[in-house]
Amino acid sequence: MLGAAKEVGRSAFQINCDGISFLLDYGVELGKEPLYPLEVDPHQINAAVITHAHLDHSGNVPALFTKGSTDVYATAPTFDLSRLLIEDMLRLERKTLPFDMSSLTKMMMHSREIGYRQKVERGNSSFQLLESGHVVGGASVLVESENKRLFYTSDINPRGSRMLREADLDFGEVDLVITESTYSQTDQMPRTESEEKFIEFAYEVLDRKGSLFVPAFSVERSQEIACVLKNANFKHRVVMDGMAVKVNEIMLQYPEYLRDPKVFADSIHQALWIKGEKERKHVLGEPSVIISPAGMLVGGSAVFYLQHLALDKKNGIALVSYQGEGTPGRKLLETGKINTKGKDVKAEAEVRQFEFSGHADRTSLFELLKKLKGNPKVLTIHGDNESCTKFAQEIYERFGFKAHAPDAGELITV
């Protein structure tokens, strides 16, 4: 266990089997100061796997190339999206990161694109990626060695979304499961209900001649919101800005990874894509739904819209992404305040939160575990201390599986 132990962020797991070593994810947790997984020697890694592009899974992979190298495996969209997000992180955090752009370039030189269910063998061991339903190109990992089988969920959404197909859970008997626990203690509002309430709020705001600002993660959440608006035949103007626009362009290149490529293309093309500051200022003059990263209001074009829209009560702000502790988004949600010109001021715009998570909730996680074949050990990771610890206890009580919330640095043997 190198990271994501009783915490969300810096996912990293080293799997040693029959003289072969696989690294599953190597992420970074961005806060006041970036946090990293425990360090590994790249010379001892036979293959690294990036399950999906979010920085808490991909963001530290270039560090493997500061003093060594290894082959890195992922789907094609994961590589394109990871490079985009890591480049942006380097621009914003370059003084604090342990690698630079040359390390990212080396990472891409050692990238090996693979598809779902494509088996990669090293010695007597192998791994393959299974569709996870979380983001475009996102995957879970099945590792096989010495008649033992390990399944790592990574971030998973068994039910999929308007954009993505359901997760692939057809993997047979397993001996060890490493499962995310992000929402193990909470059930989310049914997606149809969330969509209805979101659309109602959008019409409320636009009908009073205001604009609805939707800060959303650039990868998946921004596009999902556009799909929700299109599905509802929303009658007002929709705007997409910031890195979400670059992500749109990448996703359009990979229709085979989408649930319905035509619906996706129609949904994002209904929106006006903002390409510069002049256009950004211009859209403020007409009531619109404005979708823009960052989802937690940490940087990006979201800051521009927040400053211009939050102080007018006819406007609305719809928070549709996870709001991490210490972020401006969490602050807005809990105190109703934003920071402008160095001072905390009350936001006059109406703020509401909507559940559009790309993660499995409590019910989905238990449904996943119920389908497991064999009598596996289960490790609960990628959740806060209580979510991981309590989830492990509940898994044992419900299914009889040996379940455990590991600590960083802990070695588990199967």
SEPAVEX-766104 format. One line per field, with one value per residue (C-alpha): residue in three letters; x, y, z; residue number from 1. Coordinates in pm, whole numbers. Each point is the difference from the previous one (the first is absolute). Layout:
<pts>
aa: (ALA_...)
x: (X_...)
y: (Y_...)
z: (Z_...)
i: (NUM_...)
</pts>
This chain:
<pts>
aa: (MET_LEU_GLY_ALA_ALA_LYS_GLU_VAL_GLY_ARG_SER_ALA_PHE_GLN_ILE_ASN_CYS_ASP_GLY_ILE_SER_PHE_LEU_LEU_ASP_TYR_GLY_VAL_GLU_LEU_GLY_LYS_GLU_PRO_LEU_TYR_PRO_LEU_GLU_VAL_ASP_PRO_HIS_GLN_ILE_ASN_ALA_ALA_VAL_ILE_THR_HIS_ALA_HIS_LEU_ASP_HIS_SER_GLY_ASN_VAL_PRO_ALA_LEU_PHE_THR_LYS_GLY_SER_THR_ASP_VAL_TYR_ALA_THR_ALA_PRO_THR_PHE_ASP_LEU_SER_ARG_LEU_LEU_ILE_GLU_ASP_MET_LEU_ARG_LEU_GLU_ARG_LYS_THR_LEU_PRO_PHE_ASP_MET_SER_SER_LEU_THR_LYS_MET_MET_MET_HIS_SER_ARG_GLU_ILE_GLY_TYR_ARG_GLN_LYS_VAL_GLU_ARG_GLY_ASN_SER_SER_PHE_GLN_LEU_LEU_GLU_SER_GLY_HIS_VAL_VAL_GLY_GLY_ALA_SER_VAL_LEU_VAL_GLU_SER_GLU_ASN_LYS_ARG_LEU_PHE_TYR_THR_SER_ASP_ILE_ASN_PRO_ARG_GLY_SER_ARG_MET_LEU_ARG_GLU_ALA_ASP_LEU_ASP_PHE_GLY_GLU_VAL_ASP_LEU_VAL_ILE_THR_GLU_SER_THR_TYR_SER_GLN_THR_ASP_GLN_MET_PRO_ARG_THR_GLU_SER_GLU_GLU_LYS_PHE_ILE_GLU_PHE_ALA_TYR_GLU_VAL_LEU_ASP_ARG_LYS_GLY_SER_LEU_PHE_VAL_PRO_ALA_PHE_SER_VAL_GLU_ARG_SER_GLN_GLU_ILE_ALA_CYS_VAL_LEU_LYS_ASN_ALA_ASN_PHE_LYS_HIS_ARG_VAL_VAL_MET_ASP_GLY_MET_ALA_VAL_LYS_VAL_ASN_GLU_ILE_MET_LEU_GLN_TYR_PRO_GLU_TYR_LEU_ARG_ASP_PRO_LYS_VAL_PHE_ALA_ASP_SER_ILE_HIS_GLN_ALA_LEU_TRP_ILE_LYS_GLY_GLU_LYS_GLU_ARG_LYS_HIS_VAL_LEU_GLY_GLU_PRO_SER_VAL_ILE_ILE_SER_PRO_ALA_GLY_MET_LEU_VAL_GLY_GLY_SER_ALA_VAL_PHE_TYR_LEU_GLN_HIS_LEU_ALA_LEU_ASP_LYS_LYS_ASN_GLY_ILE_ALA_LEU_VAL_SER_TYR_GLN_GLY_GLU_GLY_THR_PRO_GLY_ARG_LYS_LEU_LEU_GLU_THR_GLY_LYS_ILE_ASN_THR_LYS_GLY_LYS_ASP_VAL_LYS_ALA_GLU_ALA_GLU_VAL_ARG_GLN_PHE_GLU_PHE_SER_GLY_HIS_ALA_ASP_ARG_THR_SER_LEU_PHE_GLU_LEU_LEU_LYS_LYS_LEU_LYS_GLY_ASN_PRO_LYS_VAL_LEU_THR_ILE_HIS_GLY_ASP_ASN_GLU_SER_CYS_THR_LYS_PHE_ALA_GLN_GLU_ILE_TYR_GLU_ARG_PHE_GLY_PHE_LYS_ALA_HIS_ALA_PRO_ASP_ALA_GLY_GLU_LEU_ILE_THR_VAL)
x: (0_173_-293_-379_6_-285_4_-119_297_349_-113_290_34_304_-87_290_-57_243_294_-206_-114_-296_-80_-373_-45_239_-198_35_-228_-21_-56_195_302_-9_12_158_-12_290_294_81_312_-101_274_-193_-331_-64_-308_-200_-374_-205_-364_-135_107_-103_309_-50_71_230_167_325_81_254_204_92_202_220_248_-111_-272_-256_-276_-330_-331_-342_-275_58_-244_155_342_-134_-201_279_249_-244_-63_365_112_-252_120_359_-99_-170_222_339_197_-135_-3_286_9_-17_-128_292_-113_-349_151_195_-316_-180_297_-43_-380_-156_-363_-222_-372_-241_52_340_230_356_243_320_167_-266_-219_-248_-248_-291_-226_-377_-245_-78_-285_173_156_71_271_-12_73_16_290_8_341_75_304_73_-368_-86_-223_-26_-270_62_-315_181_-282_-305_-361_-177_-307_187_-150_-161_347_149_-94_-38_313_124_-29_29_338_-62_145_248_230_46_-217_125_-314_-63_-205_-67_-376_-18_-195_-244_-264_-38_-324_-126_154_-337_-104_331_-43_-357_92_301_-210_-268_266_144_-341_-65_323_-34_-368_103_253_298_283_62_367_92_361_78_298_136_18_-345_-211_-11_-99_-254_-175_-16_-159_-256_-99_-29_-211_-240_-27_117_-118_265_359_265_367_309_334_350_165_-340_19_335_-141_-301_239_185_-316_-139_302_-103_-364_56_41_-340_-347_-150_248_-271_-185_332_103_-342_6_333_-54_-321_227_197_368_197_351_130_-42_-186_-269_-7_-89_-255_-207_-63_-233_-269_-162_158_95_379_192_364_281_132_-266_109_58_378_135_-103_-255_-242_161_-85_-367_-22_131_-244_-315_7_-87_-332_-302_-173_281_43_292_-50_271_5_349_152_111_323_90_170_-112_-182_-294_-34_31_-279_-219_54_29_-162_313_252_337_18_289_144_-316_-274_-338_-348_-113_-337_-61_-214_224_-124_179_-99_122_158_280_190_67_-197_-213_-66_-269_205_311_-193_-158_350_126_-305_93_355_92_238_89_227_177_-129_202_-199_182_-67_-230_40_100_-358_-118_282_-1_-377_-42_253_-188_-333_142_108_-337_-203_205_252_292_318_-7_249_68_380_248_254_311_-188_86_-286_68_-238)
y: (0_316_242_54_-179_142_309_117_93_-120_-349_-243_-376_-218_-360_-247_-343_-274_237_254_337_200_356_74_379_262_311_330_173_371_233_285_-220_-307_-337_-305_-378_-187_0_-295_-90_8_-253_-256_61_-223_192_297_34_320_-95_343_359_167_138_-195_-309_128_314_-142_-248_241_-23_-355_158_238_-276_-296_-130_-273_-81_174_-154_163_47_257_260_-40_95_303_124_-73_200_293_1_-53_282_228_-109_74_351_63_-195_-24_128_-267_-308_-255_-15_233_-3_-214_-279_17_-19_-314_-149_44_-153_-310_-7_-323_36_-300_-69_-158_-375_11_-219_123_-270_36_-330_-229_295_212_285_132_304_-25_281_191_237_287_221_-39_-265_-78_-353_-247_-250_-379_-146_-374_-191_-345_-99_308_282_360_251_373_206_334_260_-189_71_-333_172_225_335_182_7_-333_-367_-205_-139_-341_-229_-334_-115_-333_-116_225_-35_368_307_356_214_371_112_365_-15_-325_172_202_-70_260_141_-201_151_76_199_193_85_120_223_140_83_162_220_94_118_188_197_65_98_281_118_-131_-234_-342_-69_-371_-54_-358_-230_37_-376_-165_218_303_-219_-195_324_98_-340_50_341_-138_-296_244_207_300_318_252_58_-237_107_-217_154_-72_-339_-164_123_-175_-314_16_-8_-304_-193_52_-194_-314_-81_-371_83_173_-142_188_207_190_105_109_202_165_85_177_167_160_208_310_-81_294_33_323_284_225_-267_-72_360_14_-298_176_238_-263_-245_-344_-325_22_-327_57_-163_-15_-206_105_362_-42_200_-26_217_-86_274_260_-101_-25_356_138_-197_-77_351_34_-170_-67_-247_-357_-233_-376_-208_-338_-125_-134_289_-93_130_341_84_319_-217_-157_346_136_-298_19_377_158_212_51_172_305_251_-169_33_-246_126_-153_-150_145_-258_-298_-303_-358_-334_-292_-360_-99_-220_-231_-234_-298_90_-224_-211_-44_-104_-268_-119_-32_-198_-226_-106_-101_-362_-190_92_302_220_356_318_324_308_342_136_189_-192_-73_-98_-253_-139_-34_-137_-278_-95_-5_-215_-263_9_-25_-237_-165_122_88_377_258_374_7_271_156_-219_-314_-326_-242_-361_-230)
z: (0_-120_26_19_338_212_-221_-342_-216_-104_-103_-48_46_-69_-85_35_-152_-100_-44_-194_134_-131_112_-11_-12_141_84_179_249_-73_295_154_-68_-227_179_-164_42_159_-237_-225_-196_-370_-78_208_-179_-302_-107_129_-64_-4_58_-96_-53_328_169_323_-214_-276_131_141_-280_-160_325_-109_-281_200_92_-208_-228_-51_-247_79_-109_-39_-255_-275_142_346_-137_-189_298_252_-205_-17_377_97_-234_168_346_-102_-103_334_240_-174_302_233_-226_2_-382_-299_-357_-120_238_-150_-349_103_149_-332_-186_216_-35_-125_-109_67_-32_245_53_-172_211_68_114_198_90_146_101_-194_29_-204_14_45_-70_322_-99_183_-269_-372_-39_373_117_282_0_17_93_-32_129_144_-11_207_-127_121_-97_57_-51_-25_-20_-119_-94_-60_-145_-243_-100_-293_-157_106_-5_317_166_-117_303_-181_131_173_332_178_303_86_-66_47_2_14_302_-88_56_197_278_-210_-262_-270_-126_-302_-312_-164_309_5_-367_48_294_-190_-307_220_163_-340_-122_327_-42_-373_36_235_-264_194_-105_154_61_18_117_-106_-43_-352_-61_-11_234_-232_-294_209_98_-368_-75_280_-142_-353_117_168_-321_200_-175_104_-105_138_17_57_92_124_-20_-52_-361_-58_163_-236_-296_138_81_-350_-130_192_-85_73_371_25_67_-298_-204_-190_314_152_-307_-23_370_6_-339_126_225_-91_51_141_-141_157_247_-243_-57_376_82_-280_125_331_-184_-69_247_-49_167_23_55_91_202_263_174_350_-108_35_-294_-364_-177_283_209_-266_-6_377_43_-260_84_374_121_-184_156_-332_-89_120_72_-37_167_-179_92_320_224_178_344_-4_-355_-101_-107_346_155_-221_85_377_61_-307_-49_-277_0_-224_-4_308_210_91_-116_3_-331_-98_-274_100_67_-24_-5_-226_4_-330_126_-232_294_127_302_301_-169_-319_195_189_-326_-149_301_-6_-356_96_-66_224_358_-46_251_-40_52_38_-131_-158_271_324_314_107_-349_-43_353_44_-353_70_316_-185_-282_252_176_-323_-212_231_-213_188_-45_115_-34_-55_98_-237_-14_105_-176_-73_-96_-186)
i: (1_2_3_4_5_6_7_8_9_10_11_12_13_14_15_16_17_18_19_20_21_22_23_24_25_26_27_28_29_30_31_32_33_34_35_36_37_38_39_40_41_42_43_44_45_46_47_48_49_50_51_52_53_54_55_56_57_58_59_60_61_62_63_64_65_66_67_68_69_70_71_72_73_74_75_76_77_78_79_80_81_82_83_84_85_86_87_88_89_90_91_92_93_94_95_96_97_98_99_100_101_102_103_104_105_106_107_108_109_110_111_112_113_114_115_116_117_118_119_120_121_122_123_124_125_126_127_128_129_130_131_132_133_134_135_136_137_138_139_140_141_142_143_144_145_146_147_148_149_150_151_152_153_154_155_156_157_158_159_160_161_162_163_164_165_166_167_168_169_170_171_172_173_174_175_176_177_178_179_180_181_182_183_184_185_186_187_188_189_190_191_192_193_194_195_196_197_198_199_200_201_202_203_204_205_206_207_208_209_210_211_212_213_214_215_216_217_218_219_220_221_222_223_224_225_226_227_228_229_230_231_232_233_234_235_236_237_238_239_240_241_242_243_244_245_246_247_248_249_250_251_252_253_254_255_256_257_258_259_260_261_262_263_264_265_266_267_268_269_270_271_272_273_274_275_276_277_278_279_280_281_282_283_284_285_286_287_288_289_290_291_292_293_294_295_296_297_298_299_300_301_302_303_304_305_306_307_308_309_310_311_312_313_314_315_316_317_318_319_320_321_322_323_324_325_326_327_328_329_330_331_332_333_334_335_336_337_338_339_340_341_342_343_344_345_346_347_348_349_350_351_352_353_354_355_356_357_358_359_360_361_362_363_364_365_366_367_368_369_370_371_372_373_374_375_376_377_378_379_380_381_382_383_384_385_386_387_388_389_390_391_392_393_394_395_396_397_398_399_400_401_402_403_404_405_406_407_408_409_410_411_412_413_414)
</pts>
